[in-house]
Amino acid sequence: MILSDLLGAAAIDSDGGRVGRVIDARFELTGRTTPATATLRGLIVSPRSAASFLGYERTAASRPVIIDHLLSRMHRGSF
């Protein structure tokens, strides 16, 4: 499966109810080869938005205040 097939897809819970959309994936890089082997460890699901976090949630870099407020509001409740 290709990651782009998952991004934006509906996430369904065990009871068949919709819980949101897949907005990102988390991988673990292992091995000392180039490139390293990537293993999928989880998916990020947002109940309100299909847009990504634009990469700001992964780094210590500060984001502009306007983008911070927008992304915080769009992705509240993400898991």
N, CA, C and O atoms as a GROMACS GRO file, in nm:
protein
  316
    1MET      N    1   0.084  -0.118   0.000
    1MET     CA    2   0.000   0.000   0.000
    1MET      C    3   0.089   0.124   0.000
    1MET      O    4   0.197   0.123   0.058
    2ILE      N    5   0.044   0.228  -0.063
    2ILE     CA    6   0.115   0.354  -0.071
    2ILE      C    7   0.055   0.450   0.033
    2ILE      O    8  -0.066   0.455   0.051
    3LEU      N    9   0.143   0.524   0.102
    3LEU     CA   10   0.097   0.613   0.208
    3LEU      C   11  -0.008   0.712   0.159
    3LEU      O   12  -0.102   0.742   0.231
    4SER      N   13   0.007   0.761   0.038
    4SER     CA   14  -0.091   0.857  -0.014
    4SER      C   15  -0.231   0.796  -0.025
    4SER      O   16  -0.329   0.870  -0.029
    5ASP      N   17  -0.241   0.662  -0.030
    5ASP     CA   18  -0.372   0.597  -0.029
    5ASP      C   19  -0.440   0.610   0.107
    5ASP      O   20  -0.563   0.612   0.115
    6LEU      N   21  -0.360   0.619   0.214
    6LEU     CA   22  -0.415   0.630   0.349
    6LEU      C   23  -0.448   0.773   0.389
    6LEU      O   24  -0.549   0.797   0.456
    7LEU      N   25  -0.365   0.867   0.348
    7LEU     CA   26  -0.385   1.006   0.388
    7LEU      C   27  -0.519   1.058   0.335
    7LEU      O   28  -0.548   1.049   0.216
    8GLY      N   29  -0.599   1.111   0.426
    8GLY     CA   30  -0.731   1.161   0.390
    8GLY      C   31  -0.840   1.056   0.399
    8GLY      O   32  -0.959   1.088   0.385
    9ALA      N   33  -0.802   0.929   0.423
    9ALA     CA   34  -0.902   0.822   0.434
    9ALA      C   35  -0.978   0.833   0.565
    9ALA      O   36  -0.924   0.880   0.665
   10ALA      N   37  -1.102   0.789   0.565
   10ALA     CA   38  -1.183   0.790   0.687
   10ALA      C   39  -1.129   0.687   0.786
   10ALA      O   40  -1.094   0.575   0.747
   11ALA      N   41  -1.123   0.725   0.914
   11ALA     CA   42  -1.083   0.633   1.021
   11ALA      C   43  -1.210   0.586   1.091
   11ALA      O   44  -1.292   0.668   1.134
   12ILE      N   45  -1.225   0.455   1.103
   12ILE     CA   46  -1.346   0.394   1.159
   12ILE      C   47  -1.308   0.320   1.287
   12ILE      O   48  -1.207   0.250   1.290
   13ASP      N   49  -1.390   0.334   1.393
   13ASP     CA   50  -1.363   0.260   1.517
   13ASP      C   51  -1.420   0.119   1.509
   13ASP      O   52  -1.479   0.081   1.408
   14SER      N   53  -1.401   0.041   1.615
   14SER     CA   54  -1.442  -0.100   1.613
   14SER      C   55  -1.594  -0.119   1.603
   14SER      O   56  -1.641  -0.226   1.566
   15ASP      N   57  -1.670  -0.015   1.637
   15ASP     CA   58  -1.817  -0.022   1.626
   15ASP      C   59  -1.868   0.023   1.491
   15ASP      O   60  -1.989   0.021   1.466
   16GLY      N   61  -1.777   0.063   1.402
   16GLY     CA   62  -1.817   0.108   1.270
   16GLY      C   63  -1.844   0.256   1.260
   16GLY      O   64  -1.886   0.304   1.155
   17GLY      N   65  -1.822   0.331   1.368
   17GLY     CA   66  -1.844   0.475   1.367
   17GLY      C   67  -1.723   0.550   1.316
   17GLY      O   68  -1.609   0.511   1.342
   18ARG      N   69  -1.747   0.658   1.245
   18ARG     CA   70  -1.638   0.739   1.191
   18ARG      C   71  -1.578   0.823   1.304
   18ARG      O   72  -1.651   0.890   1.377
   19VAL      N   73  -1.445   0.820   1.318
   19VAL     CA   74  -1.377   0.897   1.422
   19VAL      C   75  -1.295   1.012   1.366
   19VAL      O   76  -1.246   1.096   1.442
   20GLY      N   77  -1.279   1.019   1.236
   20GLY     CA   78  -1.204   1.127   1.174
   20GLY      C   79  -1.138   1.084   1.045
   20GLY      O   80  -1.180   0.988   0.981
   21ARG      N   81  -1.033   1.157   1.008
   21ARG     CA   82  -0.957   1.127   0.887
   21ARG      C   83  -0.810   1.111   0.921
   21ARG      O   84  -0.758   1.176   1.012
   22VAL      N   85  -0.743   1.024   0.846
   22VAL     CA   86  -0.599   1.004   0.863
   22VAL      C   87  -0.527   1.126   0.804
   22VAL      O   88  -0.544   1.158   0.687
   23ILE      N   89  -0.446   1.193   0.889
   23ILE     CA   90  -0.378   1.313   0.840
   23ILE      C   91  -0.226   1.297   0.836
   23ILE      O   92  -0.158   1.378   0.772
   24ASP      N   93  -0.173   1.194   0.901
   24ASP     CA   94  -0.028   1.177   0.900
   24ASP      C   95   0.007   1.037   0.948
   24ASP      O   96  -0.080   0.964   0.996
   25ALA      N   97   0.132   0.999   0.933
   25ALA     CA   98   0.180   0.868   0.976
   25ALA      C   99   0.310   0.885   1.053
   25ALA      O  100   0.384   0.980   1.031
   26ARG      N  101   0.336   0.792   1.144
   26ARG     CA  102   0.460   0.792   1.221
   26ARG      C  103   0.538   0.665   1.189
   26ARG      O  104   0.486   0.554   1.198
   27PHE      N  105   0.664   0.683   1.152
   27PHE     CA  106   0.752   0.572   1.117
   27PHE      C  107   0.871   0.567   1.211
   27PHE      O  108   0.913   0.669   1.266
   28GLU      N  109   0.925   0.447   1.229
   28GLU     CA  110   1.049   0.430   1.303
   28GLU      C  111   1.154   0.383   1.204
   28GLU      O  112   1.133   0.286   1.130
   29LEU      N  113   1.268   0.452   1.201
   29LEU     CA  114   1.377   0.414   1.112
   29LEU      C  115   1.471   0.322   1.187
   29LEU      O  116   1.516   0.354   1.297
   30THR      N  117   1.502   0.207   1.128
   30THR     CA  118   1.591   0.111   1.191
   30THR      C  119   1.698   0.067   1.092
   30THR      O  120   1.680   0.077   0.970
   31GLY      N  121   1.808   0.020   1.145
   31GLY     CA  122   1.915  -0.029   1.060
   31GLY      C  123   2.016   0.077   1.026
   31GLY      O  124   1.989   0.197   1.034
   32ARG      N  125   2.131   0.031   0.988
   32ARG     CA  126   2.240   0.123   0.953
   32ARG      C  127   2.265   0.126   0.803
   32ARG      O  128   2.371   0.169   0.758
   33THR      N  129   2.168   0.083   0.728
   33THR     CA  130   2.182   0.086   0.582
   33THR      C  131   2.135   0.221   0.530
   33THR      O  132   2.069   0.297   0.600
   34THR      N  133   2.170   0.248   0.407
   34THR     CA  134   2.124   0.372   0.344
   34THR      C  135   2.042   0.334   0.223
   34THR      O  136   2.099   0.280   0.128
   35PRO      N  137   1.914   0.357   0.219
   35PRO     CA  138   1.835   0.421   0.325
   35PRO      C  139   1.800   0.322   0.435
   35PRO      O  140   1.803   0.201   0.414
   36ALA      N  141   1.766   0.375   0.553
   36ALA     CA  142   1.727   0.291   0.666
   36ALA      C  143   1.590   0.228   0.639
   36ALA      O  144   1.513   0.278   0.556
   37THR      N  145   1.562   0.120   0.709
   37THR     CA  146   1.432   0.055   0.696
   37THR      C  147   1.328   0.132   0.777
   37THR      O  148   1.352   0.162   0.894
   38ALA      N  149   1.216   0.163   0.717
   38ALA     CA  150   1.109   0.237   0.785
   38ALA      C  151   0.996   0.141   0.822
   38ALA      O  152   0.948   0.065   0.738
   39THR      N  153   0.954   0.145   0.949
   39THR     CA  154   0.845   0.062   0.998
   39THR      C  155   0.732   0.154   1.044
   39THR      O  156   0.755   0.244   1.126
   40LEU      N  157   0.611   0.133   0.994
   40LEU     CA  158   0.497   0.213   1.036
   40LEU      C  159   0.464   0.184   1.181
   40LEU      O  160   0.442   0.068   1.216
   41ARG      N  161   0.459   0.286   1.266
   41ARG     CA  162   0.429   0.270   1.408
   41ARG      C  163   0.292   0.324   1.446
   41ARG      O  164   0.238   0.286   1.549
   42GLY      N  165   0.235   0.412   1.364
   42GLY     CA  166   0.104   0.465   1.398
   42GLY      C  167   0.054   0.565   1.295
   42GLY      O  168   0.129   0.614   1.211
   43LEU      N  169  -0.074   0.595   1.305
   43LEU     CA  170  -0.138   0.694   1.220
   43LEU      C  171  -0.194   0.804   1.307
   43LEU      O  172  -0.242   0.778   1.418
   44ILE      N  173  -0.190   0.927   1.260
   44ILE     CA  174  -0.249   1.040   1.330
   44ILE      C  175  -0.386   1.064   1.268
   44ILE      O  176  -0.399   1.078   1.146
   45VAL      N  177  -0.488   1.069   1.353
   45VAL     CA  178  -0.626   1.087   1.309
   45VAL      C  179  -0.680   1.218   1.366
   45VAL      O  180  -0.665   1.245   1.485
   46SER      N  181  -0.741   1.299   1.281
   46SER     CA  182  -0.802   1.425   1.324
   46SER      C  183  -0.953   1.416   1.304
   46SER      O  184  -1.000   1.383   1.195
   47PRO      N  185  -1.029   1.446   1.410
   47PRO     CA  186  -1.175   1.440   1.397
   47PRO      C  187  -1.235   1.557   1.320
   47PRO      O  188  -1.351   1.550   1.278
   48ARG      N  189  -1.158   1.665   1.298
   48ARG     CA  190  -1.215   1.785   1.239
   48ARG      C  191  -1.160   1.823   1.102
   48ARG      O  192  -1.228   1.892   1.026
   49SER      N  193  -1.040   1.781   1.072
   49SER     CA  194  -0.975   1.832   0.950
   49SER      C  195  -0.898   1.722   0.878
   49SER      O  196  -0.844   1.631   0.941
   50ALA      N  197  -0.893   1.730   0.747
   50ALA     CA  198  -0.814   1.636   0.668
   50ALA      C  199  -0.679   1.696   0.632
   50ALA      O  200  -0.598   1.631   0.565
   51ALA      N  201  -0.652   1.820   0.676
   51ALA     CA  202  -0.525   1.886   0.647
   51ALA      C  203  -0.417   1.838   0.743
   51ALA      O  204  -0.447   1.798   0.856
   52SER      N  205  -0.293   1.840   0.699
   52SER     CA  206  -0.182   1.796   0.784
   52SER      C  207  -0.141   1.907   0.881
   52SER      O  208  -0.192   2.018   0.875
   53PHE      N  209  -0.047   1.873   0.970
   53PHE     CA  210   0.008   1.969   1.065
   53PHE      C  211   0.118   2.054   1.001
   53PHE      O  212   0.176   2.140   1.068
   54LEU      N  213   0.146   2.033   0.875
   54LEU     CA  214   0.248   2.106   0.801
   54LEU      C  215   0.388   2.083   0.856
   54LEU      O  216   0.479   2.162   0.830
   55GLY      N  217   0.406   1.975   0.934
   55GLY     CA  218   0.537   1.941   0.988
   55GLY      C  219   0.573   2.012   1.116
   55GLY      O  220   0.677   1.981   1.175
   56TYR      N  221   0.493   2.106   1.162
   56TYR     CA  222   0.527   2.184   1.281
   56TYR      C  223   0.520   2.103   1.411
   56TYR      O  224   0.586   2.139   1.508
   57GLU      N  225   0.442   1.996   1.415
   57GLU     CA  226   0.429   1.920   1.539
   57GLU      C  227   0.550   1.832   1.566
   57GLU      O  228   0.566   1.781   1.677
   58ARG      N  229   0.636   1.813   1.467
   58ARG     CA  230   0.748   1.720   1.479
   58ARG      C  231   0.878   1.784   1.523
   58ARG      O  232   0.972   1.713   1.558
   59THR      N  233   0.886   1.914   1.522
   59THR     CA  234   1.013   1.979   1.554
   59THR      C  235   0.996   2.078   1.668
   59THR      O  236   0.884   2.114   1.705
   60ALA      N  237   1.108   2.120   1.721
   60ALA     CA  238   1.106   2.220   1.828
   60ALA      C  239   1.097   2.361   1.769
   60ALA      O  240   1.088   2.458   1.844
   61ALA      N  241   1.099   2.373   1.638
   61ALA     CA  242   1.092   2.504   1.573
   61ALA      C  243   0.958   2.570   1.604
   61ALA      O  244   0.853   2.506   1.601
   62SER      N  245   0.964   2.697   1.634
   62SER     CA  246   0.840   2.768   1.662
   62SER      C  247   0.773   2.806   1.530
   62SER      O  248   0.840   2.832   1.430
   63ARG      N  249   0.644   2.808   1.533
   63ARG     CA  250   0.569   2.844   1.412
   63ARG      C  251   0.510   2.982   1.431
   63ARG      O  252   0.495   3.028   1.544
   64PRO      N  253   0.478   3.049   1.323
   64PRO     CA  254   0.416   3.181   1.334
   64PRO      C  255   0.287   3.173   1.415
   64PRO      O  256   0.215   3.074   1.409
   65VAL      N  257   0.258   3.277   1.490
   65VAL     CA  258   0.143   3.279   1.582
   65VAL      C  259   0.012   3.251   1.509
   65VAL      O  260  -0.071   3.175   1.559
   66ILE      N  261  -0.008   3.309   1.394
   66ILE     CA  262  -0.132   3.288   1.319
   66ILE      C  263  -0.148   3.141   1.281
   66ILE      O  264  -0.255   3.084   1.296
   67ILE      N  265  -0.039   3.080   1.231
   67ILE     CA  266  -0.045   2.939   1.195
   67ILE      C  267  -0.064   2.853   1.320
   67ILE      O  268  -0.137   2.754   1.315
   68ASP      N  269  -0.001   2.891   1.431
   68ASP     CA  270  -0.017   2.818   1.556
   68ASP      C  271  -0.164   2.813   1.598
   68ASP      O  272  -0.215   2.706   1.631
   69HIS      N  273  -0.230   2.925   1.598
   69HIS     CA  274  -0.372   2.930   1.637
   69HIS      C  275  -0.459   2.853   1.539
   69HIS      O  276  -0.550   2.781   1.581
   70LEU      N  277  -0.433   2.866   1.411
   70LEU     CA  278  -0.511   2.796   1.310
   70LEU      C  279  -0.497   2.645   1.324
   70LEU      O  280  -0.597   2.573   1.328
   71LEU      N  281  -0.373   2.596   1.332
   71LEU     CA  282  -0.352   2.451   1.343
   71LEU      C  283  -0.403   2.397   1.476
   71LEU      O  284  -0.459   2.287   1.479
   72SER      N  285  -0.386   2.470   1.584
   72SER     CA  286  -0.438   2.425   1.714
   72SER      C  287  -0.589   2.407   1.710
   72SER      O  288  -0.643   2.310   1.764
   73ARG      N  289  -0.656   2.501   1.647
   73ARG     CA  290  -0.802   2.493   1.639
   73ARG      C  291  -0.847   2.380   1.545
   73ARG      O  292  -0.940   2.305   1.576
   74MET      N  293  -0.781   2.369   1.430
   74MET     CA  294  -0.818   2.267   1.332
   74MET      C  295  -0.797   2.126   1.384
   74MET      O  296  -0.876   2.036   1.355
   75HIS      N  297  -0.691   2.105   1.463
   75HIS     CA  298  -0.653   1.970   1.502
   75HIS      C  299  -0.678   1.938   1.649
   75HIS      O  300  -0.621   1.842   1.701
   76ARG      N  301  -0.761   2.016   1.717
   76ARG     CA  302  -0.791   1.982   1.856
   76ARG      C  303  -0.862   1.846   1.857
   76ARG      O  304  -0.949   1.819   1.775
   77GLY      N  305  -0.821   1.762   1.951
   77GLY     CA  306  -0.881   1.629   1.959
   77GLY      C  307  -0.812   1.525   1.872
   77GLY      O  308  -0.857   1.411   1.867
   78SER      N  309  -0.704   1.561   1.805
   78SER     CA  310  -0.633   1.464   1.721
   78SER      C  311  -0.565   1.360   1.808
   78SER      O  312  -0.522   1.388   1.920
   79PHE      N  313  -0.557   1.240   1.755
   79PHE     CA  314  -0.491   1.132   1.830
   79PHE      C  315  -0.416   1.041   1.735
   79PHE      O  316  -0.354   0.944   1.779
   0.00000   0.00000   0.00000
